[in-house]
Each structure stands twice: as C-alpha cells, then as structure tokens.
C-alpha cells in the first residue's frame, strides 16, 4: 500500500497470505517472465488439457493437486492442514477453503470461489 508517499509492506502471516492470494490469482501462461508460473485455470499453450481446471468435467483430485501445488510453493508455507472443496453442480462453481501453516503461524481460514 502506498499512502501519503510512504510504502507499507505486509510481513509475517499477513505477508504470506498475500503471497498465496497472488499465486492463486496468477493464471498459468500470463506472466511473460515465467510462462509455467501460475494456477492452471484455463487451457492454453502452457497448460495441458490433463491439468486444466476449467472447461472440463469437475475433478476434485485435479483441483486439490493444483491448489496444494500453488499454496505449498509460496515462500514460508510449510503445510496445508486444512483444504476443503465443495462443488455446486447447480452454479458450476467450486468453493475452496484452506488454512496454510507458515513459519509465522497459521493463516486464517480463507475461501476462494472458482
């Protein structure tokens, strides 16, 4: 955050939580520096059909694997003690709730909708 000309940086659990959110928001193939970085949400030149999350029948194991890979690859994350996935066939959306264990403590439960 930049306010009044001063930068404010997050640290500790809050900083790690922001890093996780950034990793989940980055779609694989969109970062020019590393096309393999990011979440395999859509099929493109950098995401094979076997690993893509959207555009195919819901596969909880595939979504769980992609989430774990994204969260565990965040610096200072050591484990994911809670990862719950709920699929709604009516809305065709998955809701993922997770807690990440970091070097600074556990993040608060966070819910992401896909």
C-alpha positions as CSV (number, residue, x, y, z in Angstrom):
1,X,0.0,0.0,0.0
2,X,1.3,3.4,-0.8
3,X,-0.3,6.3,1.1
4,X,1.0,9.8,1.7
5,X,4.1,8.9,-0.3
6,X,5.1,6.1,2.0
7,X,5.1,2.4,1.3
8,X,3.5,0.0,3.7
9,X,4.5,-3.7,3.5
10,X,2.9,-6.7,4.9
11,X,5.0,-9.1,6.9
12,X,4.6,-12.4,8.8
13,X,1.4,-14.3,8.3
14,X,-0.3,-11.4,6.5
15,X,2.5,-11.2,4.0
16,X,2.5,-14.9,3.3
17,X,-1.3,-14.8,2.9
18,X,-0.9,-12.1,0.3
19,X,1.7,-14.2,-1.5
20,X,-0.7,-17.1,-1.6
21,X,-3.5,-14.9,-2.9
22,X,-1.2,-13.6,-5.6
23,X,-0.2,-17.2,-6.7
24,X,-3.8,-18.2,-6.9
25,X,-4.7,-15.1,-8.9
26,X,-1.9,-15.6,-11.5
27,X,-3.2,-17.7,-14.4
28,X,-0.5,-20.0,-15.9
29,X,0.8,-18.6,-19.1
30,X,0.1,-15.0,-18.5
31,X,3.4,-13.9,-16.8
32,X,5.9,-13.2,-19.6
33,X,8.9,-13.9,-17.4
34,X,7.9,-17.5,-16.5
35,X,5.0,-18.9,-18.5
36,X,4.9,-22.0,-16.2
37,X,4.2,-20.0,-13.1
38,X,0.6,-19.6,-12.0
39,X,-2.6,-21.6,-11.5
40,X,-3.7,-23.9,-14.4
41,X,-7.2,-22.5,-14.7
42,X,-7.7,-22.4,-18.4
43,X,-6.2,-24.4,-21.3
44,X,-3.6,-22.5,-23.3
45,X,-0.2,-23.1,-24.8
46,X,1.3,-23.6,-21.3
47,X,-1.5,-25.7,-19.7
48,X,-2.0,-29.2,-20.9
49,X,-5.6,-30.5,-21.1
50,X,-4.9,-33.1,-18.5
51,X,-4.0,-30.4,-15.8
52,X,-6.5,-27.7,-16.7
53,X,-9.2,-26.9,-14.0
54,X,-12.0,-25.3,-16.1
55,X,-13.6,-26.3,-19.3
56,X,-13.8,-30.0,-18.4
57,X,-15.9,-32.1,-16.0
58,X,-15.2,-31.2,-12.4
59,X,-12.4,-33.3,-11.0
60,X,-11.8,-32.7,-7.3
61,X,-8.4,-34.5,-7.3
62,X,-7.1,-32.3,-10.0
63,X,-8.3,-29.1,-8.2
64,X,-6.9,-30.3,-4.9
65,X,-3.5,-31.0,-6.5
66,X,-3.3,-27.6,-8.2
67,X,-4.3,-25.8,-5.0
68,X,-1.7,-27.7,-2.9
69,X,1.0,-27.0,-5.5
70,X,0.2,-23.3,-5.6
71,X,0.0,-22.8,-1.8
72,X,2.9,-25.0,-0.9
73,X,5.2,-23.3,-3.5
74,X,4.7,-20.0,-1.7
75,X,7.7,-18.9,0.3
76,X,7.4,-19.6,4.1
77,X,4.5,-22.0,3.7
78,X,5.3,-25.4,5.3
79,X,2.0,-27.3,5.2
80,X,-1.7,-27.0,4.4
81,X,-3.5,-28.6,7.4
82,X,-7.0,-27.7,6.0
83,X,-8.2,-27.9,2.4
84,X,-11.9,-28.4,1.9
85,X,-13.5,-28.3,-1.6
86,X,-17.3,-28.0,-2.2
87,X,-18.7,-28.3,-5.7
88,X,-22.1,-27.0,-6.7
89,X,-23.4,-28.6,-9.9
90,X,-26.2,-26.0,-10.0
91,X,-23.9,-23.0,-10.1
92,X,-21.0,-24.9,-11.6
93,X,-18.6,-23.3,-9.1
94,X,-16.2,-24.8,-6.6
95,X,-15.6,-23.3,-3.2
96,X,-12.2,-24.0,-1.7
97,X,-11.5,-23.2,2.0
98,X,-7.9,-23.6,3.2
99,X,-5.6,-22.8,6.1
100,X,-1.8,-22.6,5.4
101,X,0.7,-23.3,8.1
102,X,3.6,-20.8,7.7
103,X,6.9,-20.2,9.5
104,X,5.0,-17.4,11.4
105,X,1.8,-19.3,12.3
106,X,-1.4,-20.4,10.6
107,X,-3.2,-18.2,8.2
108,X,-6.9,-17.5,8.9
109,X,-9.3,-19.8,7.0
110,X,-9.6,-18.4,3.5
111,X,-12.3,-19.2,1.0
112,X,-11.8,-18.9,-2.8
113,X,-14.5,-19.5,-5.3
114,X,-13.7,-20.8,-8.8
